[in-house]
Structure formats: C-alpha cells, structure tokens
Amino acid sequence: MPSPLRIAVLASGRGSNFAALLAARDRGELAADFVLVASDKPDAGALQLAQLAGVPTCVLEPHGYAERRDYDLALFERIAASVPDLLVLAGFMRIIDGDALKPWAGRMINIHPSLLPKYRGLHTHRRAIKAGDAEHGASVHFVTAELDGGPVIAQTMLPIEAGDDEHSLAARLLPLEHQLLPAVVALIAEDRLALGEHGVTLDGEPLRKPLRMQGEKLVR
Ligand code: GRF
C-alpha cells in the first residue's frame, strides 16, 4: 500500500469540491493527507471547511504585489513549504504564471466545468447552452501554462435539457463534479495515473482519450 498522498488544495470559493475530497477520504476511498488549503480570498468557504476538518490553511491576497508573477511565486513558495505530492485546483479563480507552475508540472490538476477543449475560461454553462449543445460536463486535467489547456484526464457528462439555464445546469453538474474529482485523485494516490513525456498514462498505458464517469466509476 503506498503511503497517503499529501494533497494541497487551492480554492477561491465555497469549496464543495474540496469537501467532496474530504468525504472520499473519510469513506476510505482516498488515501490522502490534506496538508494545506490555500486561498487568495480570506472569506473563501473552503478555508472554513479546512479549519473544521483540522487542515492547515494559508491566505495570501494579491493586492500589494505589483505583478501577478510576484504574487504567484510567493503563493507557491508557501505551498511548497507544506511539501505536497499533488496540488488540486478546486475553484481557484486565478490565472497562474508559467514560472510558478513549472516546478509542479505533472503534480497539479484542475477541475473545470466544461467538456474541454470546449469553453476554457469563464461562464461555461451559459456558453454551452447558448451554443445549443446537447451535452455538457466537467473535466479534470493536468495544469500547464495554457489556461484550462493541459492534458485532460477524465470527464463527466450530462444532457442539457430544454428549459435549462446556467444555474440549473450548474446545479445538476456539481454533484457529478463531486464524484469526478475524488475518483481522479484516488487514481493518482494509488500511483496508477501520471503525466509522462508523451501524455497521460493509466497503469502505464497511454490514455488515448479522457476517462469518463460511468455511474460512480471511471472507465476508459
Ligand atoms: C466548480 O464548478 C469547479 O468546476 C470550478 O469552480 C467551481 C468550484 O466550486 N473550477 P466549489 O468551490 O468547489 O464549490
């Protein structure tokens, strides 16, 4: 059995995806030690959740830093001090400088509420409805310097229904995100999933297309 994966989480908001990771750990589905929850927002719900769960927290606000790069390097220095194996961006609403990201290549993942490569950036639910898509979803991907552009690991899908607006669609997607993210992190904790020179591998085999959720399980 590998030792628990040391996980640091970055979150700007309510933290429901972080809560899903904690719940998966508590159910025994994820061998993880949460070593830090870091945020750019002092009032982020994720910080309160961390405090309740006894997870160390760190808040660093961007004002006071002349350049985004300076802020990002300072933030990532603090994160590095907690010596995580994996960084999980769970609703971290900032673009991160490439120099700050570089040391974490292959060790940082993000959950994004669209079927990447569609709809990088903001307002994904609204954009999917406006485009007349039949299907929407969320993706977990390795983070690279390109915004929401790193190799996709896994996706969850749901149909867009007549009468959906961005709020109803987001509300139906969120519980699926809460299954997707812990399932991906569990594969990393089990040492089954990695980012190699030629892309994502699962059990040593290249992943030719993203894994997808079938019920509560990830399948090829
Ligand atoms: C989620 O929809 C996630 O996909 C996106 O930001 C939202 C964060 O929600 N990146 P929460 O803070 O985890 O509740």
Residues whose N, C-alpha, C, O or C-beta is under 5 A from the ligand:
A	BS01	GRF	G13 R14 G15 S16 N17 F18 A90 G91 I111 H112 P113
